[in-house]
Amino acid sequence: MNERIGVYVCHCGTNIAGTVDIQEVIRFAGGLPKVAIARDYRYMCSDPGQGLIKQDIKELDLTRVVVSACSPLMHEVTFRRAVADAGLNPFLLQMANIREHCSWVTEDREEATLKAKQLVAAAVRRVALHEPLDVKEVPVNPATLIVGGGISGIEAALRIANSGKVAYLVEREPSIGGHMSQFDKTFPTLDCAACILTPKMVAVGQNPNIRLFTYSEVVGISGYVGNFKVRIKRKRRYVDLSKCTGCGICWEVCFSRTVPAHKVIKRGELTISQQP
C-alpha cells in the first residue's frame, strides 16, 4: 500500500524551537519517502494544532501521522484522540520526542537539530509499519495477590480489602507478622511494636475480603494482566484448622519437641539414620 504520512513538528514555545532549527527539520522531513506533508506549529497539542492534523488527514488522505513534540507520556493520548476524530485508526500514529531527547539535553543547536532529524526519520520509518489495532474490553479479576505477611503485606491487604476488593495474602511462615513481631519497639518513635501490629493481625483474620494462606508458598504464576492464575503450596500442619482454637496444648505434646532432631539406630551391621 502506498502510504501517505503527515509529519508535524511542534515548537513547544521556545522549549524546542529555542534549540532545534524547526524549519530545517521540516525541510528534511518533507523529503523523506512516503511523506506527503510536513508542517510546524507553535503548540501542536493545542486545539488549532490538533485541528491542523485533522484537516490534513481528511483533505490530503493521510494514512499515517508522525508528531515530533514532547514526551509521549504527556500527549500521545491527545494526538491519538485527534487522529481518531479524523477517521484514522489511533494506532497509526508515532511520536518523536525532540524535547526531552534533544532540546532539553544540549545547548548545541546543530547537534540538537541533527538528532531531531534522525528521530523524525526513525519515526517515519516505523509508522509505515504500523498496523491498525482495535481496542477490546475483557473481564478483569480485581483480586490481588500479596506475597509476604509482614507489616507491609498486612497493611496492603487491609487497604485493598477495605476498598471492597479481595486480597490473597500468602506467608511462608506459620504466622503473619514478619520481623516486626520480633521487635519490642519501633524506630524512631519507640512505640510498642506489638501494640501496632497485633490489632492489624487480628483485622486480617477477621476481614471477609482477605484470604489468608499461612505456612504456604507461591510455586507458579501463569496468565496475563487481569487474569492471572497462581499455584500455592500449603505445607502440612498436621492440625485440623477448622477445630484449632490456638490454645497451644498440641504444641506442648508435639513430637517435634519430644523426639530428638536426629537419632541413629544400630541394628547388627546396618546403621539407620532416623529423622522425625
C-alpha positions in Angstrom: 0.0 0.0 0.0 1.2 3.5 -0.9 1.3 5.2 2.5 0.8 8.9 2.8 2.5 10.1 6.0 2.0 13.5 7.6 4.8 14.9 9.8 4.1 17.6 12.3 6.8 19.4 14.3 5.9 21.3 17.5 7.8 24.5 18.6 6.6 24.0 22.2 7.0 27.7 22.6 10.8 28.0 23.0 11.3 24.7 24.7 12.1 23.0 21.3 12.4 25.9 18.9 14.9 27.7 21.1 17.5 24.9 20.4 16.2 22.9 17.4 16.1 24.5 13.9 12.4 23.7 13.2 12.5 24.8 9.6 15.5 22.7 8.8 13.7 19.7 10.4 10.6 20.4 8.3 12.6 20.6 5.0 14.3 17.3 5.9 11.0 15.6 6.8 9.4 16.7 3.6 12.0 14.9 1.6 11.6 11.5 3.3 9.9 8.6 1.4 6.2 8.3 1.8 5.9 11.8 3.5 3.0 13.7 1.9 3.1 16.8 4.1 5.4 18.3 6.7 4.2 21.2 8.9 5.1 23.0 12.1 3.1 24.8 14.7 3.9 26.7 17.8 1.8 24.5 20.1 0.8 21.3 18.3 -1.1 20.0 21.3 -3.5 23.0 21.3 -6.9 22.8 19.6 -5.7 24.7 16.5 -2.7 22.3 16.3 -4.9 19.3 16.5 -7.3 20.8 14.1 -4.4 21.1 11.6 -3.8 17.4 11.8 -7.5 16.5 11.4 -7.8 18.8 8.4 -4.8 17.3 6.6 -6.0 13.7 7.3 -9.3 14.4 5.6 -8.1 16.7 2.8 -4.8 15.1 1.9 -6.0 11.5 2.5 -3.2 10.8 5.0 -2.8 7.2 6.2 -0.1 7.7 8.9 0.8 10.6 11.2 4.1 11.5 12.9 4.1 14.1 15.6 7.5 15.5 16.7 7.0 17.1 20.0 7.4 16.4 23.7 7.3 13.1 25.6 4.6 10.6 24.5 3.8 10.3 28.2 2.3 13.7 28.1 0.3 13.9 24.8 0.3 10.6 23.0 -3.3 10.1 24.1 -4.2 13.6 23.0 -2.9 13.0 19.4 -4.4 9.6 19.2 -7.7 11.1 20.0 -7.3 13.7 17.3 -6.3 11.1 14.8 -9.3 9.0 15.7 -11.6 12.0 15.4 -10.5 12.5 11.8 -11.5 8.9 11.0 -8.0 7.3 11.1 -7.1 4.4 13.4 -5.5 6.0 16.5 -2.6 3.5 16.5 -1.4 4.7 13.1 0.4 7.5 15.0 4.0 7.7 16.0 5.6 10.3 18.2 9.2 11.5 18.1 10.4 13.1 21.4 12.5 16.0 20.3 12.1 18.0 23.5 13.4 15.7 26.3 15.7 13.8 23.9 17.0 16.9 22.0 16.4 20.4 23.1 16.5 19.8 26.8 19.7 17.8 26.9 22.1 20.1 24.9 22.7 23.7 24.1 24.4 22.9 20.8 21.8 23.9 18.1 23.5 22.0 15.3 23.6 18.7 17.3 20.1 19.1 18.6 18.8 19.7 15.0 20.7 16.7 13.7 19.3 14.4 16.4 15.8 15.8 15.8 16.1 14.9 12.1 17.3 11.4 13.0 14.4 10.8 15.4 11.9 12.1 12.8 13.3 9.8 10.2 13.1 6.8 12.5 9.5 7.7 13.4 8.6 7.9 9.7 10.2 4.5 9.0 8.4 3.0 12.0 4.9 4.4 11.5 4.9 3.0 7.9 5.0 -0.5 9.5 2.2 0.2 12.0 -1.0 -1.9 11.7 -4.4 -0.7 12.8 -5.5 -2.1 16.2 -8.9 -2.4 17.8 -9.5 -1.6 21.5 -11.2 -4.5 23.2 -12.8 -4.9 26.6 -12.2 -8.1 28.6 -13.3 -9.1 32.0 -10.7 -8.4 34.7 -10.5 -10.1 38.0 -9.8 -7.3 40.6 -8.4 -9.7 43.2 -4.9 -9.0 44.4 -2.1 -11.4 45.4 0.2 -10.2 48.2 3.3 -12.3 48.9 4.7 -11.8 52.4 2.7 -11.3 55.5 5.0 -8.8 57.2 3.7 -5.4 58.3 3.9 -4.1 54.7 1.9 -7.1 53.3 -0.6 -6.8 56.2 -1.2 -3.1 55.6 -1.5 -3.6 51.8 -4.0 -6.4 52.3 -6.1 -4.4 54.7 -6.2 -1.4 52.4 -7.2 -3.4 49.4 -9.8 -5.4 51.4 -11.3 -2.2 52.9 -11.8 -0.8 49.4 -14.1 -3.8 48.6 -11.6 -6.0 46.7 -10.5 -9.5 47.6 -6.8 -9.8 48.7 -4.9 -13.1 48.9 -2.2 -12.9 51.5 0.5 -15.6 51.3 3.0 -16.1 54.1 5.6 -18.8 54.2 5.9 -18.8 58.0 3.2 -20.4 60.2 2.1 -16.9 61.3 1.9 -13.4 59.8 3.7 -10.5 61.4 7.2 -10.8 59.9 10.2 -9.2 61.6 8.0 -6.6 63.4 6.5 -9.3 65.6 10.1 -9.9 66.9 10.6 -6.3 67.9 9.9 -4.7 71.2 9.8 -1.1 70.0 9.7 0.7 66.6 12.0 3.4 65.3 12.0 6.4 65.6 9.1 6.9 68.0 9.9 3.9 70.2 6.3 2.9 70.2 5.3 -0.6 71.2 5.7 -2.9 68.2 3.1 -5.4 69.4 0.6 -2.6 70.1 0.7 -1.5 66.5 1.0 -4.9 64.9 -1.4 -7.1 66.9 -4.6 -5.2 66.0 -3.7 -5.4 62.4 -3.0 -9.1 62.6 -6.5 -9.6 64.2 -8.1 -7.4 61.5 -6.5 -9.6 58.8 -8.0 -12.7 60.3 -11.5 -11.1 60.7 -11.7 -9.3 57.3 -14.0 -11.2 55.0 -12.2 -9.9 51.9 -8.8 -11.3 52.9 -8.0 -14.9 52.0 -5.1 -15.8 54.3 -2.6 -18.6 53.4 0.0 -19.1 56.2 2.7 -21.7 56.1 2.3 -21.6 52.3 4.4 -20.6 49.2 3.7 -19.5 45.7 5.0 -22.1 43.3 3.7 -21.0 40.0 2.2 -18.0 38.2 0.6 -18.0 34.7 -1.8 -15.9 32.7 -1.8 -12.2 32.0 -2.8 -8.9 33.4 -6.3 -9.1 34.8 -6.4 -12.9 34.5 -3.5 -14.4 36.4 -3.6 -18.0 37.8 -1.5 -18.7 40.8 -0.5 -22.1 42.3 0.0 -22.0 46.1 1.6 -24.9 48.0 0.2 -25.2 51.5 2.6 -27.1 53.8 1.3 -29.8 56.1 0.4 -28.6 59.6 -0.9 -31.9 61.0 -3.6 -29.8 62.6 -7.3 -29.5 61.7 -7.5 -25.8 61.2 -11.3 -25.8 61.4 -11.1 -27.1 65.0 -7.9 -25.2 66.1 -8.5 -22.6 68.8 -4.9 -21.6 69.2 -4.7 -22.9 72.8 -1.2 -24.3 72.3 -1.8 -27.6 74.0 -0.9 -29.6 70.9 2.5 -27.9 70.8 3.2 -29.0 74.4 2.9 -32.7 73.4 4.2 -32.3 69.8 6.7 -35.0 68.7 9.0 -32.3 67.4 9.7 -31.3 70.9 10.0 -34.7 72.5 11.8 -36.6 69.7 15.5 -35.7 69.0 16.0 -34.0 65.7 18.4 -36.7 64.6 18.6 -40.2 66.0 20.9 -43.1 64.9 19.7 -46.7 65.5 22.2 -49.6 65.1 20.8 -53.0 64.1 23.6 -55.5 63.7 25.8 -54.2 60.9 23.1 -51.9 59.5 23.0 -48.3 60.6 19.8 -46.4 60.2 19.6 -42.6 60.3 16.2 -41.7 61.6 14.6 -38.3 61.5 11.2 -37.3 62.7 
